[in-house]
Amino acid sequence: YRLRAQAILADLDELERSFVADRAEPRGRLRVSASLPFGLHRVLPILPEFMDRYPQVSVDLSLSDALVDLVSERTDVAIRHGPLRDSNLRARKLGSSRWIIAAAPSYLARHGMPQRPEDLERHNCLNFNFRRAIEGWSFRVDGQLQQRSVPGRFQGNSGEALRLMAVGGAGIARLAHFLVGEDLRAGRLLPVLGEFTPGDSEDIHALYVGHQRLAARVRAFVDFLAERAAVSE
């Protein structure tokens, strides 16, 4: 109880200092949560620029595909994918990314290229091991949207784990384009069943607690993400 109370008092002290300080000069500790793939491919590459731009801000970054409670985890900004649940949080859309079903050339050479969604029943599909907002893989067949459960012998807790398994030839994965775009361009992965997944995408948002007086460091980081980490692919 004492340690928790001390942490709360430290947060209040930090918040009070940020109000007193010039709002044009963000300062203090910024706690950020992001999924492992988005953190690795979108946040970390631009974070040095943010820290150079705002030298009074220190960054505490946690990468995990698990959802976090911003209040209980004392998180300033969380980057989340997919449909937003009703909450008191404010959201800034960073864009959207197409879902891509892909596999390595070596896997397709051994097992063949699926021609229709039902062909996946005979393939090893790489899946997430946690519940998602929409279960299964989405397909559009004869103008109708379908959700299909797909079989597989591997499950992972992050898109990066599934990407590495797919590149290694272990099976077929369904991942965001921002994560596998470079692999597709380099030929390490090939698109699968693209004609059955038109317009299949997910939105990406930066979420933060909507205080009346938003800390300058939070506002600066959300604006920076919208400027440098926007997704439209």
Number of C-alpha atoms within 10 A of each C-alpha: 6 7 8 9 10 11 13 13 12 12 15 12 11 15 19 12 14 19 14 8 13 11 15 9 14 23 23 19 17 19 19 23 26 24 21 20 21 23 21 14 14 19 20 12 12 15 18 11 12 17 14 10 12 16 12 13 20 14 14 12 18 15 17 16 22 15 13 15 10 18 10 7 10 15 20 21 24 24 25 23 22 15 12 14 8 6 7 10 14 13 19 15 17 23 17 20 23 19 24 25 22 25 28 24 20 17 20 19 10 9 13 12 18 16 13 14 19 11 13 19 14 12 20 18 23 26 26 19 11 12 9 11 10 10 12 15 18 20 22 16 13 7 8 7 12 14 12 15 14 18 14 17 11 15 15 15 15 19 23 20 16 24 26 13 20 25 23 16 18 20 25 29 29 23 22 23 20 19 20 26 15 12 16 17 10 10 13 18 27 20 18 22 18 15 12 20 20 14 11 16 18 15 17 23 25 24 22 23 18 11 10 6 8 16 21 20 25 22 15 19 22 22 15 16 22 16 10 16 18 17 18 13 13
